[in-house]
Amino acid sequence: MNTFFGKQSQVAYFKSGDKELQYNKYEYNPLTKEFIIDTINVEDDSKIIKEKCINLDFKTIVPELQIKEIINPKNIIHNDNVNESEIALLMMWDSVRDSVWDSVWGLVWGLVEDSVKGYTSSFFIIANWKYIEHEEGKNPFQSIIDLWNLGLIPSFDDKTWRLHKMCDNAKVIYEWIKE
Protein backbone atom coordinates (compact mmCIF):
# COMPACT_ATOMS: atom_id res chain seq x y z
CA MET A 1 0.00 0.00 0.00
CA ASN A 2 1.81 3.08 -1.19
CA THR A 3 0.59 6.61 -0.90
CA PHE A 4 1.58 8.01 -4.27
CA PHE A 5 2.32 11.67 -4.66
CA GLY A 6 2.90 11.47 -8.36
CA LYS A 7 1.89 12.44 -11.84
CA GLN A 8 -1.60 10.93 -12.03
CA SER A 9 -2.74 11.91 -8.54
CA GLN A 10 -1.39 15.46 -8.67
CA VAL A 11 -2.59 16.15 -12.18
CA ALA A 12 -6.07 14.90 -11.26
CA TYR A 13 -6.13 16.79 -7.96
CA PHE A 14 -4.82 20.09 -9.26
CA LYS A 15 -6.34 19.67 -12.74
CA SER A 16 -3.02 20.90 -14.00
CA GLY A 17 -2.73 18.95 -17.25
CA ASP A 18 0.71 19.55 -18.70
CA LYS A 19 1.72 21.64 -15.67
CA GLU A 20 2.72 18.43 -13.90
CA LEU A 21 6.36 19.43 -14.13
CA GLN A 22 5.64 22.03 -11.46
CA TYR A 23 5.39 19.27 -8.85
CA ASN A 24 7.77 16.85 -7.20
CA LYS A 25 6.76 13.20 -7.05
CA TYR A 26 7.08 10.89 -4.04
CA GLU A 27 5.88 7.52 -2.81
CA TYR A 28 5.32 6.58 0.83
CA ASN A 29 4.48 3.22 2.40
CA PRO A 30 2.91 3.69 5.86
CA LEU A 31 3.62 0.07 6.80
CA THR A 32 7.36 0.12 6.17
CA LYS A 33 7.78 3.89 6.55
CA GLU A 34 9.69 3.80 3.25
CA PHE A 35 9.80 7.15 1.47
CA ILE A 36 10.88 7.20 -2.16
CA ILE A 37 11.73 10.26 -4.20
CA ASP A 38 10.53 9.63 -7.74
CA THR A 39 11.18 13.01 -9.34
CA ILE A 40 12.35 16.41 -8.17
CA ASN A 41 11.05 18.95 -10.68
CA VAL A 42 11.14 22.07 -8.54
CA GLU A 43 12.77 23.06 -5.24
CA ASP A 44 13.55 19.96 -3.19
CA ASP A 45 10.92 19.74 -0.44
CA SER A 46 11.45 16.02 0.18
CA LYS A 47 12.50 16.44 3.83
CA ILE A 48 9.30 18.33 4.66
CA ILE A 49 7.09 15.90 2.73
CA LYS A 50 8.80 12.88 4.30
CA GLU A 51 8.27 14.29 7.80
CA LYS A 52 4.60 14.97 7.04
CA CYS A 53 4.13 11.43 5.73
CA ILE A 54 5.84 9.84 8.73
CA ASN A 55 3.74 11.91 11.16
CA LEU A 56 0.47 11.46 9.27
CA ASP A 57 -2.14 9.41 11.12
CA PHE A 58 -3.55 7.29 8.31
CA LYS A 59 -6.59 6.56 10.49
CA THR A 60 -7.70 10.13 9.75
CA ILE A 61 -7.84 9.19 6.07
CA VAL A 62 -9.24 5.65 6.48
CA PRO A 63 -10.63 5.27 10.03
CA GLU A 64 -11.22 1.54 9.56
CA LEU A 65 -7.60 0.88 8.58
CA GLN A 66 -5.50 -1.15 10.98
CA ILE A 67 -1.81 -0.69 10.21
CA LYS A 68 0.02 -3.78 11.40
CA GLU A 69 2.84 -6.07 10.45
CA ILE A 70 2.15 -8.24 7.41
CA ILE A 71 2.44 -11.94 8.20
CA ASN A 72 3.78 -14.34 5.60
CA PRO A 73 2.43 -17.81 6.47
CA LYS A 74 5.43 -19.40 4.74
CA ASN A 75 7.62 -18.01 7.52
CA ILE A 76 5.68 -19.71 10.34
CA ILE A 77 7.03 -23.11 11.29
CA HIS A 78 4.25 -25.61 11.92
CA ASN A 79 4.67 -29.30 12.63
CA ASP A 80 2.70 -32.01 10.83
CA ASN A 81 0.22 -32.42 13.71
CA VAL A 82 -3.08 -30.57 13.55
CA ASN A 83 -4.76 -29.98 16.89
CA GLU A 84 -8.47 -29.77 17.76
CA SER A 85 -8.54 -25.98 17.83
CA GLU A 86 -7.07 -25.80 14.31
CA ILE A 87 -9.68 -28.29 13.08
CA ALA A 88 -12.38 -26.16 14.75
CA LEU A 89 -11.04 -23.08 12.91
CA LEU A 90 -11.25 -24.99 9.62
CA MET A 91 -14.85 -25.99 10.34
CA MET A 92 -15.73 -22.40 11.28
CA TRP A 93 -14.19 -21.20 8.02
CA ASP A 94 -16.24 -23.78 6.12
CA SER A 95 -19.38 -22.37 7.70
CA VAL A 96 -18.46 -18.74 7.00
CA ARG A 97 -17.37 -19.48 3.45
CA ASP A 98 -20.63 -21.26 2.68
CA SER A 99 -22.72 -18.40 4.03
CA VAL A 100 -20.96 -15.59 2.17
CA TRP A 101 -19.63 -17.10 -1.03
CA ASP A 102 -22.54 -16.23 -3.32
CA SER A 103 -23.41 -12.91 -1.73
CA VAL A 104 -19.99 -11.35 -1.28
CA TRP A 105 -16.99 -13.25 -2.59
CA GLY A 106 -18.55 -14.33 -5.87
CA LEU A 107 -19.63 -10.80 -6.71
CA VAL A 108 -16.81 -8.73 -5.33
CA TRP A 109 -13.65 -10.78 -5.22
CA GLY A 110 -13.97 -13.11 -8.18
CA LEU A 111 -10.99 -15.45 -8.42
CA VAL A 112 -8.94 -14.12 -5.52
CA GLU A 113 -8.02 -16.85 -3.07
CA ASP A 114 -10.19 -17.21 0.07
CA SER A 115 -7.27 -17.06 2.47
CA VAL A 116 -5.92 -13.83 1.05
CA LYS A 117 -9.39 -12.27 1.13
CA GLY A 118 -9.94 -13.29 4.72
CA TYR A 119 -6.48 -12.20 5.83
CA THR A 120 -6.88 -8.88 4.05
CA SER A 121 -10.00 -8.21 6.12
CA SER A 122 -7.79 -8.22 9.23
CA PHE A 123 -6.39 -4.85 8.12
CA PHE A 124 -9.78 -3.19 8.69
CA ILE A 125 -11.81 -2.73 11.83
CA ILE A 126 -15.41 -2.83 10.65
CA ALA A 127 -18.30 -3.11 13.10
CA ASN A 128 -20.89 -4.27 10.57
CA TRP A 129 -20.01 -6.28 7.48
CA LYS A 130 -22.67 -6.01 4.79
CA TYR A 131 -24.37 -9.18 3.54
CA ILE A 132 -22.88 -11.28 6.35
CA GLU A 133 -24.55 -12.28 9.58
CA HIS A 134 -22.06 -11.95 12.41
CA GLU A 135 -21.61 -10.63 15.91
CA GLU A 136 -21.25 -6.85 15.84
CA GLY A 137 -17.66 -5.70 16.22
CA LYS A 138 -16.22 -9.13 15.40
CA ASN A 139 -14.57 -10.02 12.11
CA PRO A 140 -16.61 -12.82 10.54
CA PHE A 141 -13.45 -14.06 8.84
CA GLN A 142 -11.47 -14.45 12.06
CA SER A 143 -11.15 -18.22 11.62
CA ILE A 144 -9.25 -17.87 8.33
CA ILE A 145 -7.14 -15.07 9.83
CA ASP A 146 -6.23 -17.32 12.77
CA LEU A 147 -5.32 -20.18 10.44
CA TRP A 148 -3.15 -17.83 8.36
CA ASN A 149 -1.40 -16.60 11.51
CA LEU A 150 -0.66 -20.24 12.41
CA GLY A 151 0.95 -20.78 8.99
CA LEU A 152 -1.97 -22.89 7.75
CA ILE A 153 -3.96 -22.34 4.57
CA PRO A 154 -7.14 -24.32 3.80
CA SER A 155 -8.21 -25.51 0.38
CA PHE A 156 -11.48 -27.09 -0.76
CA ASP A 157 -12.38 -29.02 -3.91
CA ASP A 158 -16.16 -29.22 -3.31
CA LYS A 159 -15.67 -32.50 -1.44
CA THR A 160 -12.56 -32.41 0.75
CA TRP A 161 -11.12 -29.68 2.93
CA ARG A 162 -7.35 -29.72 3.35
CA LEU A 163 -5.02 -27.82 5.66
CA HIS A 164 -1.64 -26.98 4.15
CA LYS A 165 1.35 -25.94 6.16
CA MET A 166 2.93 -23.16 4.20
CA CYS A 167 6.44 -23.47 5.62
CA ASP A 168 6.83 -26.80 3.83
CA ASN A 169 5.79 -26.03 0.23
CA ALA A 170 2.07 -26.19 1.10
CA LYS A 171 2.29 -29.78 2.30
CA VAL A 172 -1.14 -31.20 3.17
CA ILE A 173 -1.23 -32.09 6.87
CA TYR A 174 -4.96 -32.61 7.38
CA GLU A 175 -7.94 -33.66 5.30
CA TRP A 176 -11.64 -33.52 6.15
CA ILE A 177 -14.23 -34.94 3.78
CA LYS A 178 -17.30 -32.78 4.01
CA GLU A 179 -20.52 -34.79 4.00
C-alpha positions as CSV (number, residue, x, y, z in Angstrom):
1,M,0.0,0.0,0.0
2,N,1.8,3.1,-1.2
3,T,0.6,6.6,-0.9
4,F,1.6,8.0,-4.3
5,F,2.3,11.7,-4.7
6,G,2.9,11.5,-8.4
7,K,1.9,12.4,-11.8
8,Q,-1.6,10.9,-12.0
9,S,-2.7,11.9,-8.5
10,Q,-1.4,15.5,-8.7
11,V,-2.6,16.1,-12.2
12,A,-6.1,14.9,-11.3
13,Y,-6.1,16.8,-8.0
14,F,-4.8,20.1,-9.3
15,K,-6.3,19.7,-12.7
16,S,-3.0,20.9,-14.0
17,G,-2.7,18.9,-17.3
18,D,0.7,19.5,-18.7
19,K,1.7,21.6,-15.7
20,E,2.7,18.4,-13.9
21,L,6.4,19.4,-14.1
22,Q,5.6,22.0,-11.5
23,Y,5.4,19.3,-8.9
24,N,7.8,16.9,-7.2
25,K,6.8,13.2,-7.0
26,Y,7.1,10.9,-4.0
27,E,5.9,7.5,-2.8
28,Y,5.3,6.6,0.8
29,N,4.5,3.2,2.4
30,P,2.9,3.7,5.9
31,L,3.6,0.1,6.8
32,T,7.4,0.1,6.2
33,K,7.8,3.9,6.6
34,E,9.7,3.8,3.3
35,F,9.8,7.1,1.5
36,I,10.9,7.2,-2.2
37,I,11.7,10.3,-4.2
38,D,10.5,9.6,-7.7
39,T,11.2,13.0,-9.3
40,I,12.3,16.4,-8.2
41,N,11.0,19.0,-10.7
42,V,11.1,22.1,-8.5
43,E,12.8,23.1,-5.2
44,D,13.6,20.0,-3.2
45,D,10.9,19.7,-0.4
46,S,11.4,16.0,0.2
47,K,12.5,16.4,3.8
48,I,9.3,18.3,4.7
49,I,7.1,15.9,2.7
50,K,8.8,12.9,4.3
51,E,8.3,14.3,7.8
52,K,4.6,15.0,7.0
53,C,4.1,11.4,5.7
54,I,5.8,9.8,8.7
55,N,3.7,11.9,11.2
56,L,0.5,11.5,9.3
57,D,-2.1,9.4,11.1
58,F,-3.5,7.3,8.3
59,K,-6.6,6.6,10.5
60,T,-7.7,10.1,9.8
61,I,-7.8,9.2,6.1
62,V,-9.2,5.6,6.5
63,P,-10.6,5.3,10.0
64,E,-11.2,1.5,9.6
65,L,-7.6,0.9,8.6
66,Q,-5.5,-1.1,11.0
67,I,-1.8,-0.7,10.2
68,K,0.0,-3.8,11.4
69,E,2.8,-6.1,10.4
70,I,2.1,-8.2,7.4
71,I,2.4,-11.9,8.2
72,N,3.8,-14.3,5.6
73,P,2.4,-17.8,6.5
74,K,5.4,-19.4,4.7
75,N,7.6,-18.0,7.5
76,I,5.7,-19.7,10.3
77,I,7.0,-23.1,11.3
78,H,4.2,-25.6,11.9
79,N,4.7,-29.3,12.6
80,D,2.7,-32.0,10.8
81,N,0.2,-32.4,13.7
82,V,-3.1,-30.6,13.6
83,N,-4.8,-30.0,16.9
84,E,-8.5,-29.8,17.8
85,S,-8.5,-26.0,17.8
86,E,-7.1,-25.8,14.3
87,I,-9.7,-28.3,13.1
88,A,-12.4,-26.2,14.7
89,L,-11.0,-23.1,12.9
90,L,-11.2,-25.0,9.6
91,M,-14.9,-26.0,10.3
92,M,-15.7,-22.4,11.3
93,W,-14.2,-21.2,8.0
94,D,-16.2,-23.8,6.1
95,S,-19.4,-22.4,7.7
96,V,-18.5,-18.7,7.0
97,R,-17.4,-19.5,3.5
98,D,-20.6,-21.3,2.7
99,S,-22.7,-18.4,4.0
100,V,-21.0,-15.6,2.2
101,W,-19.6,-17.1,-1.0
102,D,-22.5,-16.2,-3.3
103,S,-23.4,-12.9,-1.7
104,V,-20.0,-11.4,-1.3
105,W,-17.0,-13.3,-2.6
106,G,-18.5,-14.3,-5.9
107,L,-19.6,-10.8,-6.7
108,V,-16.8,-8.7,-5.3
109,W,-13.6,-10.8,-5.2
110,G,-14.0,-13.1,-8.2
111,L,-11.0,-15.4,-8.4
112,V,-8.9,-14.1,-5.5
113,E,-8.0,-16.9,-3.1
114,D,-10.2,-17.2,0.1
115,S,-7.3,-17.1,2.5
116,V,-5.9,-13.8,1.0
117,K,-9.4,-12.3,1.1
118,G,-9.9,-13.3,4.7
119,Y,-6.5,-12.2,5.8
120,T,-6.9,-8.9,4.1
121,S,-10.0,-8.2,6.1
122,S,-7.8,-8.2,9.2
123,F,-6.4,-4.8,8.1
124,F,-9.8,-3.2,8.7
125,I,-11.8,-2.7,11.8
126,I,-15.4,-2.8,10.7
127,A,-18.3,-3.1,13.1
128,N,-20.9,-4.3,10.6
129,W,-20.0,-6.3,7.5
130,K,-22.7,-6.0,4.8
131,Y,-24.4,-9.2,3.5
132,I,-22.9,-11.3,6.3
133,E,-24.5,-12.3,9.6
134,H,-22.1,-11.9,12.4
135,E,-21.6,-10.6,15.9
136,E,-21.2,-6.8,15.8
137,G,-17.7,-5.7,16.2
138,K,-16.2,-9.1,15.4
139,N,-14.6,-10.0,12.1
140,P,-16.6,-12.8,10.5
141,F,-13.4,-14.1,8.8
142,Q,-11.5,-14.4,12.1
143,S,-11.1,-18.2,11.6
144,I,-9.3,-17.9,8.3
145,I,-7.1,-15.1,9.8
146,D,-6.2,-17.3,12.8
147,L,-5.3,-20.2,10.4
148,W,-3.2,-17.8,8.4
149,N,-1.4,-16.6,11.5
150,L,-0.7,-20.2,12.4
151,G,1.0,-20.8,9.0
152,L,-2.0,-22.9,7.7
153,I,-4.0,-22.3,4.6
154,P,-7.1,-24.3,3.8
155,S,-8.2,-25.5,0.4
156,F,-11.5,-27.1,-0.8
157,D,-12.4,-29.0,-3.9
158,D,-16.2,-29.2,-3.3
159,K,-15.7,-32.5,-1.4
160,T,-12.6,-32.4,0.7
161,W,-11.1,-29.7,2.9
162,R,-7.3,-29.7,3.4
163,L,-5.0,-27.8,5.7
164,H,-1.6,-27.0,4.2
165,K,1.4,-25.9,6.2
166,M,2.9,-23.2,4.2
167,C,6.4,-23.5,5.6
168,D,6.8,-26.8,3.8
169,N,5.8,-26.0,0.2
170,A,2.1,-26.2,1.1
171,K,2.3,-29.8,2.3
172,V,-1.1,-31.2,3.2
173,I,-1.2,-32.1,6.9
174,Y,-5.0,-32.6,7.4
175,E,-7.9,-33.7,5.3
176,W,-11.6,-33.5,6.1
177,I,-14.2,-34.9,3.8
178,K,-17.3,-32.8,4.0
179,E,-20.5,-34.8,4.0
